[in-house]
Amino acid sequence: MRIGVIGGGQLGRMLGLAGIPLGLHFRFLEPSAACPAAACGEVIPTAYDDPDGLERFVQGLSVATYEFESVPASSAQWLASRIPLEPSPRALEIAQDRIAEKTAFRALGIPVARFAAVGTVAEVTDAAKSIGAPCVLKTRRLGYDGKGQRVIRGGSSGDLAPQIAAAWEELGRVPCILEELVEFTAEVSMIAVRGRGAGHTRSSAYYALTENVHRDGILWRSTAPAPCDPSGELDRMARAHVSALMESLDYHGVIGVEFFVTRAGLLANEMAPRVHNSGHWTIDGALTSQFENHLRAISGLPLGPTAARGACAMINLVGRTPLPSEILGVPGARLHLYGKPPRKGRKVGHVTLCAEDQAQLALVLRALEERVAWE
């Protein structure tokens, strides 16, 4: 079976690494021939919306998927008319637009922060009066790792106009969403998977709720099971929300949904219709990784077990590629490099750790964090 992947970054690379032992073959649609995924299969080096490239890409594929959300809608629709494309273009469209995303959550009874669609600076001003400050102005499309957003905090004078005007200009005067700034005690994510086949292969499975820590808007560390949820109640709530979302979209594949933990419970922040950075711990820390289960799901194969191998963690390597000896000297550390040139703010790899319990994991994490640079 040949799997097509739109995008050739590190997520595509890890999909390939998970699928090769299963006898799967891969083709990647990616503008750069020297992409991380090139080590795992054929690359069609062309733009994502190039008709000739799409025609070459689709030939002989059994199913296609994607490793990032910014796939042109026209390309997704064209592919879906030719071969199975999983997850569906509908899930992709919702994830690409923060208003559609929040609206879909709310329609399913999944709690979200107050928000408003805004298309002019006057609409931002009116929405800010209703929502109140502090609030966050975000572009409706694109933007990741903290990009494409500005916090409007107000001030002693109570005059938001200067901050609103500056934020609107800095974001390029494009359609945006204004959200209340949520007071949260932790950020968590639920990684889940739903099968594509009939009968038992159409089942769903869930990984342990993961607690995430960010630096400069970029994910720094993920820990599972989430230390902030000793009772498991947040895990149960997140599973129920994600289950409703997958059912409503007739979703196939892995999905990641991020939540804020507040005093009132969970608030959904955003969804990713793909394998997710906060699920990288599953490569070494779960019985079946998110990458293998995504491939199983979209190929119609039975899903693998998702139980964690004890307490697990992942740390992103950002900006600098470390010497392997710097990392592998930490007991239990597993190094995953992406083959990407180092650059400030770029994820160049990650490290996973597993331990018997959270106390032991915390000790090893401290030793690892002392050796990991952030640039």
N, C-alpha and C positions, 0 to 999 in steps of 0.2 A: 504494500500500500504506500502511495506517495502522498505526503501531506504538504500543502502549500501554506506558507506563512507570510503574511504581509508585514514587512519589517524585518530587519536583520540585526537588531541590537542584541543586548545581552539576554533579554528574555527569549528571543528566537534561538539564540545559542543554547540556552539551558533546555528549551523544548527539544532541540535536536539531540543533545546529550542524553536526555531521558528517553527519547524514542528509538535511538539506534539499537540499544539492547533488545527492543521489542521487534526488531526486524523492519522498522519503518524507515522510509526514505523521505528526504526533505528537499523542497525548493523554496527559496526566499525571494520575495520581490522587494528590492532595496536599492536606492540610488547609488550607494557606494559599494563597489565590488569588494573592497577590503574591509568588510564589516565583521563584527564579532561572530556572526552566525556562519560565515563562509567556511569555518572549520568543520561544519556539520552537514553541508549539502551544497547543491547548486544554487547560484545566485543569478537572478535576472537583474542586471544593473540598470535600472530605469526609474523614472518618476512613477509615483503610485497611480497617477491618472493617465499614463501614456497608453493609448489604445494598442499599439503594436506590442508593447511590453506585457500588457495584461493578456493579450492573446497567446503570447509565448508562455507566460506563467501558468495559464490554466490548462494547457495541454497535458493530458495524462494524469491529472490530479484526481484523487478520490474524494477529498474534502479540503477546504481551506479554512484558515483561522487568521488571527492577527495578534500582534504582540504590543500594540499601542492603539490609542483611541482616535488619533487624528488621521484616520483613513478617509479619503474623499468619499462622500456619500454615493456619488455616481459610480465610483469603482466598486464599492461594496454591493450596490444594487446589480451592477453588471455581472459580477462574479456569482451572486446568488441566483441569477437567472440561468447560469450554466452548470454549476455544481453546488453541492451543499456548502454553505458558509456558516460556520459556527464560532461564536454565538451569532444570532441573527442580526441583520441590519437594523432591526427595530431597537435592540439592546444597545447597539453602537450609537444610534441617533440620540437616544436618551442620555447616554453618558457624555456625548459631545456638547450638550447644552445644559448649563447648570439650572436654568429655569425648568426645562423639561424633566430634569432629574429630580429636583425638589418637588415638582408637581406630581410626578409618579410616586414618590415616597408618600406624600401626603394623601394621595388617593387610596393608598393601601393601609392607611392608618399608622404609618411609620412616622414617629415624631421627628420634626425638623425645626430648625431655628426660624424665626420670622424672616420673611424675605419679600422683595418686590422686584419686578422687572423694570429697568430704567433705560431710556434711550436718549435722554438729553440731560444737561446739567440741571435744568429746572425740575425734571422728574426725580433726579437724585435728591435735590433739596426737599421736595415734597415728601419723598419716601423717608428721608432722614428725620423729618419732623414726626412722622408716624412711628417709625421703629425706634428712634432715639439714638443717642450716642453713648458709648462708642459703638460703631458699626463698621462693616467691611464692604468695600466696593470691589467687585471682582468682574473680570471679563466673563461673558457668558460662554465663550469658546476658548479653547487652548489654555495655556497657563498650567504649570505643574511645578512641583518642588518650591512652592512659595512665590512663583512668578505670576504676573497678571492680577495682582490684588494690592490694595492700599487700605490701611486702617484709618478711619476718621474718628478721632478721639474727642473732639470738642476742646473746650478750654474754659478758663475762668470767666471769660466774657460770654460764653454760650453761643458765640457766633461761629457757625459751621461753614459759612460761605467760603472763606479763603481755603480751608482744607478740601472742601468738596471740589472747588474749581481746580485746585492743584492736582488732586487725584484724578479727576476727569481728563485733564490734559495728559498726565503721565501715562494713563492707560490707553491713550490714543483716540478718545472720543468714540468708542465703539459700543455696541449694545452690552449692557452690564446687568449684574444682579447686585442688589444691596441687601446685605444680611446683618442681623444683629450680631454683635460680637459675643460669643458664648463664653460664659464662665464655666470652665470644666476642671475636673480633678485629674483626668487622664484621657488619653486617646487610645482607642482600641480598634481592631479590625477583625472581621469574620471572613475567613476564606472558606468557600463552599464549592461543591461541584455537583452537577446534575447530568445524568447520562442521556444519551441520544437514542439508544436502541429500544426495542420492545421488551416488555416484561421486566425481569430483574435487572437488566442493564439500563433501565430508565430511572433507577433509584437515585437518591441524593445522598451526599455525605458531607460532613462538616469537620473542619480542623478545630483544634483548641483555640479559644478566643486569645488573641494576641495583643499585648500592650506595646504601644509604640512611643518612642521619644524622638523628637525632631530637633535639628539644629539649623538655624537660618532657613527654615521652611523645608529642609531636606531630611528624609528619614535617616536617623542615626542608628537606633537600636530597636530591635523587636524581641520580645520575650513571651514565651508560651509554655504552659498556660499563663494567662495574664495574672501577674501578682496582685493587681488591684481587685481581683474577683475571687477571693478565697471561698466564697459560698457557692460559686457557679451560677448565681442568679443572672448576672449580666450575660454569661454565655448562653443561657436558655433564652433570654430575651432577644439576643442578636440572631440566634438560629431561627427563631420564629419570624423575625422581620425578613431575613434573607430568604427563608423558605417561601414566604408570600411573594417576594419579588421574583424569584425564579419561576414560580408557578404562573404568575401573571404574564411573564414574558415567554413562556414555554422555552425556557433557557436551557442551553446545552453547553457544557464546558465549565471551567473554573470562573468564579466571580469573587471579587474582593469588595467589601463594603466597609467604609470607615465610619466610626461613631465617636462622638464626644460623650464622656461619662460626666453627668451632671448630678446635682442633688435630687433632681426629679427623675433620673433614669438616663436612658440612652437617647441621644439625638443623632440622627443619620446625617453625615456630612457629604459623602460622595461615594459613587460606585465605580468600579473598574471592570469592564467586561472582558477580562483576560486574567492570566496569571499575574500575581501582585508581589511587589517588592517586600511587603511585610510577611509574605509566605515563603521567603527563601529558606527559613529555618527548616522547612519540611524536607529539603533535599537530604539532610543527614539526620533530622530529628523526628521524622514521621515514618510509619511503616510503608507508606506510598507517598512520594512527593507530589506537590501540586502540579508539577510539570508532567509527570507520568499520568496522573489522573485526568488532566486536561486532555491529553492525547487519547486516553482510554474513552473518555466521554464523547469526544467528537467523532471517534472511529466506530462507535457502537459496541465497544468492548466492556466487559464488567468492570465496575469501579474497584479500586483497591482500598484496603483498610487505611484509615486516616489517623489512628491513635498515635499519640506522641510517645517518643522513647524517653520518658522522664521529663525533666525541666530543660527547655531549649532556648537558645538565643541566637540572634544574628546581628552582626555589626557591619554597616556599610563602610567600604573604603572609599573615601572621597578626596579627589584632587591629587593623590600621590599613590603610586604603586609601591608597596613595601617589598623589602627583600623577604623571600619565603622564610628564611631563618628567623626573621623578627617575629613572625606569626606562629610558626610551627613549633617554636620552643615552648609555647603555652600548652599544657596538657589538654588533649581533647580538641584542640583547635583544628578546624578544617578550612583550608584556603581555597577560594574560588575567584580566579582572575578572569576578566572579560576580554583581554587582548585589545584594550583601548588605550590610546596615548593619554598620559596624565594631563589634566587641565583643571584649573581652579573650579571647584563646584561640580566636577564630573564624577559620577560613580564609576570606579574602575574595577571594582570587585567587592566581595563580601567575605566574612568569616562566620562560620557556624560553630556553636558549642552545645554540648549535651552533658547533663549531669543527673545524678540520682534524684536531687531535690533542689528547691529554690535556694537554700542556704549554701549548698556546695556550688551551685551555678554562680551565685553572687561573688564568691571568692575567686573563681576562675575568670569571671568577667572583669574584675578589677585588674587582674594581671594583664589581661588582653588589652583593655582600654589604655593602659600605660604605654603600650607599644604601637598604638594606632594613631596616625596623624590625621588631621582634618585640614584640608587646604581648599 
